[in-house]
Amino acid sequence: MIRSSEIKIKRLRLPLLLILFGALVAAFILDLSLGSVNVPLLSVLEMLVGREPEKATWGKIFFLFRLPKAITATLAGAALSISGLEMQTLFRNPLAGPSVLGISAGASLGVAVVVLLAAAGGAAGFLEGLGLFGDLGILLAASIGSALVLMVILMVSRRIQSIMTLLILGILFGYAVNALVSTLLHFSISERIQAYISWTFGSFGNCTWSQLAVFIPVVTLFLIITQFTRKPLNALLLGESYARSMGLRVKETRSFIIINTAVLTGTVTAFCGPIAFLGIAIPHLSRSLFNTSDHRVLLPTTALLGSTVALIADIIAQLPGSQTVLPLSAVTALFGAPVIAWVILKRRNLRETFAG
């Protein structure tokens, strides 16, 4: 029975991955083409292969703004989605996610400490004027903030069996952390307050090429490492006792998941702002789309689907053909809220899928 299931998974994996990869490529190209100034798809393809565009302005828009934004969206979507999948497996909780359990709030606190107390410049120079060491400082602060909140939640989860109680406590942790951020805002100067508020709206367009020199290696490294944790994550689905009986070092695995989730969430939050709902919604879409809880399938598909949805959200936020730009967090919330409502309404069935 197990062998037939594995054969079925292997048969489905490649074609489904190819379909998702094709959707990702299409969304990536559309994100490069659409915006306040629409660049023809043919010109986008020519610039991707190194040819000069017909208009010089298209080249500047493409290389200075669109390409780094699309790369950021691709990696950020995968990072947040994988973080949500890891947390749902660790807590065995279908409603766990970086935003729901306060992890993003912890990362925001780390950024607030660095920016409001040490950074200089207004909203436009929020991250650009900090240089490489400033980027690394924000990344480290955000990762530490998210890790601390996640560790507190993990310790509490050992004493509490109720899923809803844990979720309520996670929300309360988020409120407490946001209260600390509000206190920092109260004692900060107006320019830094405006910079921080603009950052909280969320955007994939804040990363410059110099910041991507930090963002790309960190996110890519941890995404690659995560792909080698398929068996431990599958074992954790069946409970810690079963995982120990299979020879899994549960404590070390749990620590790795905490570090990995904290770094991925913290890095994305530091450079893109708090992006809500992707981390909780995408893993459920992957489970429903492929009807499996096997992480050999879920890890790559969740990453691809998360990147695609992030790119689509960025396209919607740009309002193609308009000068108006919507807050990215608002767009992802409009997408994620119906998914979470569906999770709650189908809770019993999802529990069976989650554990199976």
C-alpha positions in Angstrom: 0.0 0.0 0.0 2.8 2.4 0.9 4.7 1.5 -2.2 1.8 2.1 -4.5 1.3 5.5 -2.8 5.0 6.4 -3.4 4.7 5.3 -7.1 1.6 7.6 -7.4 3.5 10.5 -5.9 6.4 10.0 -8.2 4.2 9.9 -11.2 2.3 13.1 -10.3 5.3 15.1 -9.0 7.1 15.9 -12.3 4.1 17.0 -14.4 2.6 19.1 -11.5 6.0 20.7 -10.9 6.3 21.5 -14.6 2.8 23.1 -14.6 3.6 25.2 -11.5 7.0 26.2 -12.9 5.3 27.3 -16.2 2.9 29.4 -14.2 5.7 30.9 -12.2 7.6 31.9 -15.4 4.4 33.4 -16.9 3.8 35.4 -13.7 7.4 36.6 -13.6 7.3 37.9 -17.2 4.0 39.6 -16.6 5.3 41.3 -13.5 8.2 42.6 -15.6 5.8 43.9 -18.3 2.9 45.4 -16.4 2.9 48.5 -14.2 2.4 52.3 -14.4 4.2 52.1 -17.7 3.5 48.9 -19.6 6.5 47.4 -21.4 5.7 45.1 -24.4 6.2 41.4 -23.7 8.5 41.1 -26.7 10.7 43.8 -25.4 10.8 42.2 -21.9 11.9 38.9 -23.5 14.6 40.6 -25.5 16.0 42.4 -22.4 16.0 39.1 -20.5 18.3 37.6 -23.1 20.5 40.7 -23.1 19.3 42.7 -26.1 18.8 46.4 -26.1 15.1 47.6 -25.9 13.5 49.9 -28.5 13.2 52.7 -26.0 15.9 53.6 -23.4 13.2 54.4 -20.8 12.0 50.8 -21.0 15.5 49.6 -20.2 15.8 51.8 -17.2 12.4 50.7 -15.9 13.3 47.1 -16.5 16.7 47.0 -14.9 16.4 49.5 -12.1 12.9 48.7 -10.9 11.0 45.8 -12.5 13.7 43.1 -12.4 14.8 43.5 -8.8 11.2 43.7 -7.7 10.2 40.5 -9.5 13.2 38.7 -8.1 12.3 39.9 -4.6 8.7 38.8 -5.0 9.7 35.4 -6.3 12.0 34.6 -3.3 9.8 36.3 -0.7 6.7 34.3 -1.8 8.6 31.1 -1.6 10.2 32.0 1.8 7.0 33.0 3.5 5.1 29.9 2.1 7.8 27.5 3.2 7.9 29.2 6.7 4.2 28.7 7.0 4.4 25.0 6.0 7.2 24.3 8.5 5.2 26.0 11.3 2.0 24.1 10.5 4.0 20.9 10.6 5.9 21.8 13.8 2.8 22.7 15.7 0.6 20.2 13.8 -1.8 23.2 13.6 -3.6 24.0 10.3 -3.9 27.6 11.2 -0.3 28.3 12.1 1.5 31.0 10.1 4.1 33.8 10.6 1.4 36.5 10.7 -1.2 34.6 12.8 1.3 33.5 15.5 3.0 36.8 15.8 6.3 35.9 14.1 6.0 38.8 11.6 5.3 41.1 14.5 8.5 39.9 16.2 10.5 40.7 13.0 8.8 44.1 12.8 9.9 44.8 16.3 13.5 44.0 15.4 13.3 46.3 12.4 11.7 49.0 14.5 14.5 48.9 17.0 17.2 49.3 14.3 15.4 51.9 12.2 13.7 54.0 14.8 16.6 54.1 17.2 19.6 54.0 14.8 18.7 54.6 11.2 18.8 57.9 9.4 17.0 59.4 6.5 13.4 59.8 5.5 10.9 57.4 4.0 12.6 57.3 0.6 15.9 56.4 2.2 14.5 54.0 4.7 16.9 51.2 3.8 18.9 52.6 1.0 21.1 54.8 3.2 22.2 52.1 5.6 24.8 50.4 3.4 25.7 46.7 3.6 26.3 46.7 7.3 23.0 48.4 7.9 21.2 45.8 5.7 22.9 43.0 7.7 22.0 44.7 10.9 18.3 44.9 10.0 18.3 41.3 8.8 19.8 40.1 12.0 17.5 42.2 14.2 14.4 41.0 12.3 15.6 37.3 12.5 16.2 37.6 16.3 12.8 39.3 16.8 11.0 36.6 15.0 13.0 33.8 16.6 12.3 35.1 20.1 8.5 35.1 19.5 8.6 31.7 17.9 10.5 30.2 20.8 8.1 31.6 23.3 5.2 30.2 21.4 6.9 26.8 21.1 7.5 26.7 24.9 3.8 27.6 25.5 2.6 25.0 23.0 4.2 22.2 25.1 1.9 23.0 28.0 -1.3 23.7 26.0 -3.2 21.0 24.0 -5.9 23.2 22.6 -5.3 24.6 19.1 -7.6 27.6 19.6 -5.9 28.5 22.9 -2.5 28.5 21.2 -3.8 30.7 18.3 -5.3 33.1 20.8 -2.1 33.3 22.7 -0.2 33.9 19.4 -2.5 36.8 18.6 -1.9 38.2 22.0 1.8 37.9 21.6 1.5 39.8 18.4 -0.5 42.6 20.1 2.1 42.8 22.9 4.9 43.1 20.4 3.0 45.7 18.4 2.5 47.6 21.6 6.2 47.8 22.1 6.6 49.1 18.5 3.9 51.7 19.2 5.9 52.9 22.2 9.0 53.2 20.1 7.0 55.2 17.5 5.7 57.5 20.2 9.3 58.6 21.1 10.6 58.8 17.6 10.9 61.8 15.3 8.3 62.3 12.6 10.6 61.4 9.6 11.4 58.0 11.1 7.7 57.4 12.0 6.7 58.1 8.4 9.4 55.9 7.1 8.3 53.0 9.4 4.6 53.4 8.5 5.4 53.4 4.8 7.4 50.2 5.3 4.5 48.5 7.1 2.4 48.7 4.0 4.6 46.1 2.4 6.3 46.2 -1.0 8.5 44.1 -3.1 9.9 47.2 -4.7 12.0 48.4 -1.7 15.0 46.1 -2.5 17.7 47.7 -4.6 20.4 45.6 -6.3 22.8 46.3 -3.4 20.3 45.0 -0.9 19.6 42.0 -3.1 23.2 41.1 -2.7 22.2 40.2 0.9 18.6 39.1 0.3 19.2 36.6 -2.5 22.0 34.5 -0.9 20.4 34.3 2.5 16.9 33.3 1.3 18.2 31.0 -1.4 20.5 29.2 1.0 17.8 28.5 3.6 15.3 27.5 0.9 17.7 24.9 -0.4 18.5 23.6 3.0 14.8 23.2 3.7 14.4 20.9 0.7 16.5 18.3 2.6 14.2 18.2 5.6 11.4 16.3 3.9 11.7 13.0 5.9 12.0 14.8 9.3 8.9 16.9 8.6 7.0 13.9 7.5 7.9 12.1 10.7 6.8 15.1 12.8 3.4 15.0 11.2 2.8 11.7 13.1 3.9 13.1 16.5 7.1 13.5 18.4 6.9 10.1 20.0 6.7 8.4 16.6 9.5 10.6 15.3 11.8 9.6 18.1 10.9 5.9 17.5 12.1 6.4 13.9 15.4 7.7 15.2 14.7 11.4 14.6 16.5 13.9 16.8 13.4 15.8 17.6 15.1 18.6 19.7 17.7 19.3 17.0 15.0 19.2 14.2 12.8 21.6 16.2 15.7 24.0 16.7 16.5 23.9 13.0 12.9 24.7 12.1 12.8 27.6 14.5 16.1 29.0 13.1 15.0 28.4 9.5 11.6 30.0 9.9 13.0 32.9 11.9 15.6 33.7 9.2 13.3 33.3 6.3 10.5 35.4 7.8 12.8 37.9 9.4 14.7 38.5 6.1 11.5 39.0 4.0 10.0 41.2 6.7 13.2 43.3 7.0 13.4 44.1 3.3 9.7 43.9 2.1 7.7 44.8 5.2 5.2 42.5 7.0 3.5 40.5 4.2 0.4 38.8 5.7 -1.5 35.6 4.9 0.9 34.1 2.3 2.5 31.9 4.9 -0.8 30.4 6.1 -2.8 30.3 2.9 -0.3 28.8 0.4 0.5 25.5 2.2 -3.3 24.8 2.4 -3.7 25.5 -1.3 -0.8 23.1 -2.0 -2.3 20.3 0.1 -5.7 20.8 -1.5 -4.3 21.0 -5.0 -2.2 17.8 -4.7 -4.3 16.0 -2.1 -1.3 15.0 0.0 0.5 15.9 3.2 3.8 14.4 2.0 6.5 17.0 2.3 8.4 15.4 -0.7 5.6 17.0 -2.7 4.6 19.9 -0.5 8.0 21.6 -0.1 8.8 22.2 -3.8 5.1 22.8 -4.8 4.6 25.2 -1.9 7.7 27.2 -2.9 6.6 27.4 -6.5 3.0 28.3 -5.7 4.0 30.9 -3.1 6.3 32.6 -5.6 3.6 32.6 -8.3 1.0 34.1 -6.0 3.4 36.7 -4.7 4.1 37.8 -8.3 0.4 38.0 -9.0 -0.3 40.0 -5.9 2.5 42.4 -6.9 0.9 42.8 -10.3 -2.5 43.6 -8.7 -0.9 46.0 -6.3 0.7 48.0 -9.1 -2.7 48.6 -10.8 -1.3 48.3 -14.4 -1.8 51.4 -16.4 -2.3 53.6 -13.3 0.0 55.7 -11.2 -1.6 54.4 -8.0 0.1 51.6 -6.0 -1.9 49.6 -3.5 -0.4 48.4 -0.2 0.9 44.9 -0.9 -0.4 43.7 2.5 -3.9 44.7 1.6 -3.8 42.7 -1.6 -2.4 39.6 0.1 -5.0 39.9 2.9 -7.8 40.0 0.3 -6.4 36.8 -1.1 -5.6 35.1 2.2 -8.7 35.9 4.2 -11.1 33.7 2.1 -8.6 30.8 2.3 -8.4 31.0 6.1 -12.2 31.2 6.3 -12.3 28.0 4.2 -9.8 26.4 6.5 -12.1 27.1 9.5 -15.2 26.0 7.8 -13.6 22.7 6.7 -11.6 22.3 9.9 -12.5 18.6 10.6 -11.6 17.4 7.1 -8.4 19.4 7.0 -7.3 17.9 10.3 -7.5 14.4 8.7 -5.6 15.6 5.7 -3.0 17.4 7.8 -2.3 14.3 9.9 -2.4 11.9 7.0 
